[in-house]
Amino acid sequence: MSAAKTAQQLHRVLVVDDDPDIVEMLQYNLEKEGYDVRTAPDGRKALDMARTFIPELVLLDIMMPQLDGIETGRQLRTMPDLRQTFILYLTARSEEYSEVAAFEIGADDYITKPIKPRALMSRINALFRREAQKADPGEKIEIGGLVINRLNYTVTTADKTVVLPKKEFELLFFLALSPNKVFGREELLQKIWGVDIYVLERTVDVHIRKLREKIGENYIKTLKGVGYMFNSEG
């Protein structure tokens, strides 16, 4: 994906917020940047729209009627067509537990209101630019009894196949590319979330915990006080 697409190749953005003034402001600035924008006033309508619009980015509030933003994000992440969709939270909730909950469901960024339009556009453009610049290391890794497939965001073990949320998959894939090499939390944050996004260090721990729950305890090892590594022995 590229932030420099032509008018015929616009990135699709879904804005979800129950405040019409914020929706209008976001839509105006996004369309001025050249994005194809749709809007929804609550989580349920957002899910319905996402099934047909297939957004590449969802800007999502947390406190909304019908369905809150966390549950909306969780359900978006289960849709096969949205596995590579960016989810960016824009919310008045500044508590750490809200931010952790957002990243737990696979958010790509978390920004507290009030929104600064120019700064927001810069971060959105950076998301797409970073995605476009990623080197392609191949579609599949087979290591330690796992098959890690980038085409469908799945991990296959001896007895099951698991579909992973975007950030969990990217974290596992990155670690598996360099087996038995230790990476610190800060480096993992920069590699997976990017240097221009502020994310709590414990977000890495949360994603590692969720990966272990899904693929087993033995594949990702913790070196206390240092970081994490992929164990090629499984």
HELIX and SHEET records of a PDB file:
HELIX    1   1 ALA A    7  GLN A    9  5                                   3    
HELIX    2   2 PRO A   20  LYS A   32  1                                  13    
HELIX    3   3 GLY A   43  PHE A   53  1                                  11    
HELIX    4   4 GLY A   69  LEU A   76  1                                   8    
HELIX    5   5 PRO A   80  LEU A   82  5                                   3    
HELIX    6   6 GLU A   96  GLU A  104  1                                   9    
HELIX    7   7 PRO A  117  GLN A  133  1                                  17    
HELIX    8   8 LYS A  166  LEU A  177  1                                  12    
HELIX    9   9 ARG A  185  ILE A  192  1                                   8    
HELIX   10  10 ARG A  202  ILE A  215  1                                  14    
SHEET    1   A 5 ASP A  36  ALA A  40  0                                        
SHEET    2   A 5 ARG A  12  VAL A  16  1                                        
SHEET    3   A 5 LEU A  57  LEU A  60  1                                        
SHEET    4   A 5 PHE A  86  THR A  91  1                                        
SHEET    5   A 5 ASP A 109  THR A 112  1                                        
SHEET    1   B 4 LYS A 140  ILE A 143  0                                        
SHEET    2   B 4 LEU A 146  ASN A 149 -1                                        
SHEET    3   B 4 THR A 154  THR A 156 -1                                        
SHEET    4   B 4 THR A 161  VAL A 163 -1                                        
SHEET    1   C 2 ILE A 220  LEU A 223  0                                        
SHEET    2   C 2 GLY A 227  PHE A 230 -1                                        
END                                                                             
